[in-house]
Amino acid sequence: MEDIVINETSIRTSRNFQINDIKVKGVKFPKIKEFNNVSIKCDSQKDEISKNVSKEKLTYGIGDRFQEEVFSEANFEAKINVNTKTNKSIELDFVFDKENDALVDNIDIESDEGCRETINIIYKSSDDGIYYHNGLIRLYAKKNTNIKVNIINLLNEFSNNFVSIENKIDEGAIVEYNVVDFGGKNSISNYYSNVVGDEAISNINTIFLGVKDQLIDANYVTDLRGKKSETNMIVQGALNDDAKNHFKGIIDFKRGCKKAKGNEQESCALLSDNSKSIAMPVLLCSEEDVEGSHGNSAGKVGNKELFYIMSRGFDKKEALKLLVKAKFNSIIEKFPSDEYKNKVLYEIDQRLN
């Protein structure tokens, strides 16, 4: 078991916030063996899936140790070449159990020009075991492509979840991530998007739910370089019991990105007196004629809303579930099928029991 300092911010802020980096206590780095409980579903025969993944160092990432583990010990590697111009989908479904208790995955996604694709990646545990996940996703969206990546983390609250994501987005391309971050005693994510092309778009929409003593730490950075490029970071969360969340969001308007737009919004509903949320939204600018906005909020659920729902015959626990579902609804609706939506709604019910 180790105590490690990871997920450092690229821009340092006051030490009093205690989120420039985090210290995760008691991390066990398991011996990595085969992981066989994965299913791959692919709508299009044109898409190619190989093991020719990149080992190029990330710009940021969670930390060197986790990156080195992915490059040297990955037990799942996949390079997805997107070749279809119709909106097809690929699903990677990972299920953790006693025989498959540690996953280190390295996933590359690369598109041809003008292609469209939806990538669904699901992580879930079959029981209350203590599991380990360390993943890296690298995406290259070429000119005029449209790629959606849906990541659903439904690991239990006893496991460790570490994810690093890096994107490069060319001219006219649109990349959208929709993320459900519910699982892990420690769930640590690092997201970097390099928007190099004119009129390119990078969006990430995240919902998180923390219970018991879970720690959720997210470090999002987007560099806008292309003219009329755009980014939106929308994060909605809820915390119960002693759970904690840190959100660190940085939008950097680089020289040359005239008429670019950037927006980051984070809000968190505190469902108990002991839960805690800290947010650090940052805008940096080296260019004129750009638009940037940010905002964050954290607070207890209003008594008026609770009273209104409870007056309709619901107890307090059920009323809280309904409020959380309503808060998350705009992002849940972005998922491609009722199957995914129902999975997320079911997990909210289970985790807030």
Secondary structure as the mmCIF struct_conf table of DSSP 4:
data_model
#
loop_
_struct_conf.conf_type_id
_struct_conf.id
_struct_conf.beg_label_comp_id
_struct_conf.beg_label_asym_id
_struct_conf.beg_label_seq_id
_struct_conf.end_label_comp_id
_struct_conf.end_label_asym_id
_struct_conf.end_label_seq_id
STRN STRN1 GLU A 2 ILE A 6
BEND BEND1 SER A 10 ILE A 11
HELX_RH_3T_P HELX_RH_3T_P1 ARG A 15 PHE A 17
BEND BEND2 ASN A 20 ASP A 21
STRN STRN2 ILE A 22 VAL A 27
HELX_LH_PP_P HELX_LH_PP_P1 PRO A 30 ILE A 32
STRN STRN3 VAL A 38 CYS A 42
BEND BEND3 ASP A 43 ASP A 43
BEND BEND4 GLN A 45 LYS A 46
STRN STRN4 GLU A 48 SER A 50
BEND BEND5 LYS A 51 LYS A 51
HELX_LH_PP_P HELX_LH_PP_P2 GLU A 56 LEU A 58
BEND BEND6 THR A 59 TYR A 60
BEND BEND7 ILE A 62 ILE A 62
HELX_RH_AL_P HELX_RH_AL_P1 ASP A 64 GLU A 73
BEND BEND8 ASN A 75 ASN A 75
STRN STRN5 PHE A 76 VAL A 82
BEND BEND9 LYS A 85 THR A 86
STRN STRN6 LYS A 88 PHE A 96
BEND BEND10 LYS A 98 ASN A 100
STRN STRN7 ALA A 102 SER A 111
TURN_TY1_P TURN_TY1_P1 GLU A 113 GLY A 114
STRN STRN8 ARG A 116 SER A 125
BEND BEND11 SER A 126 ASP A 128
STRN STRN9 TYR A 132 ALA A 141
TURN_TY1_P TURN_TY1_P2 LYS A 143 ASN A 144
STRN STRN10 ASN A 146 LEU A 154
TURN_TY1_P TURN_TY1_P3 GLU A 157 PHE A 158
BEND BEND12 SER A 159 SER A 159
STRN STRN11 ASN A 160 ILE A 169
TURN_TY1_P TURN_TY1_P4 GLU A 171 GLY A 172
STRN STRN12 ILE A 174 ASP A 181
BEND BEND13 LYS A 185 LYS A 185
STRN STRN13 ASN A 186 VAL A 195
BEND BEND14 GLY A 197 GLY A 197
TURN_TY1_P TURN_TY1_P5 ASP A 198 GLU A 199
STRN STRN14 ILE A 201 GLY A 210
TURN_TY1_P TURN_TY1_P6 LYS A 212 ASP A 213
STRN STRN15 LEU A 215 LEU A 224
BEND BEND15 GLY A 226 GLY A 226
TURN_TY1_P TURN_TY1_P7 LYS A 227 LYS A 228
STRN STRN16 GLU A 230 LEU A 239
TURN_TY1_P TURN_TY1_P8 ASP A 241 ASP A 242
STRN STRN17 LYS A 244 PHE A 253
TURN_TY1_P TURN_TY1_P9 ARG A 255 GLY A 256
TURN_TY1_P TURN_TY1_P10 LYS A 258 LYS A 259
STRN STRN18 LYS A 261 LEU A 270
BEND BEND16 SER A 272 ASN A 274
STRN STRN19 LYS A 276 CYS A 285
BEND BEND17 SER A 286 ASP A 289
STRN STRN20 GLU A 291 LYS A 300
HELX_LH_PP_P HELX_LH_PP_P3 VAL A 301 GLY A 302
HELX_RH_AL_P HELX_RH_AL_P2 ASN A 303 MET A 310
TURN_TY1_P TURN_TY1_P11 SER A 311 GLY A 313
HELX_RH_AL_P HELX_RH_AL_P3 LYS A 316 ILE A 332
TURN_TY1_P TURN_TY1_P12 GLU A 333 LYS A 334
BEND BEND18 PHE A 335 SER A 337
HELX_RH_AL_P HELX_RH_AL_P4 ASP A 338 ARG A 351
TURN_TY1_P TURN_TY1_P13 LEU A 352 LEU A 352
#
